[in-house]
Amino acid sequence: MTAIEVVLSHERGRWRARGAGIDVAHEALREIDACMLRVLAREPGMDRAHVRFDLDALPVWLRQYQAHYCNYVLRARSAEASP
């Protein structure tokens, strides 16, 4: 199984995740994971994405909270089910 790296940024009022075959955008941050999971499900062998925040691209109003944001690993369901 393969792990890919995805960079999460904010452009024109939308969150955008890009990298290694993924390029999705949505207004709601919580919906980005669902969008990425749909792409991962279509790509055989891709079981997880290492998501990195582009701190320079965060909206100015969020920068005060940036210490609370962290990078994370998004795992596809098939990867979660395996031992």
Buried (B, 14 or more C-beta within 10 A) or exposed (E): EEBBEBBBBBEEEBBBBBBBEBEBBBEEEEEBBEBBBEBBEEBEEBBBBBBBBEEEEBEEEBEEEEEEBEEEEBBBEEBEEEE
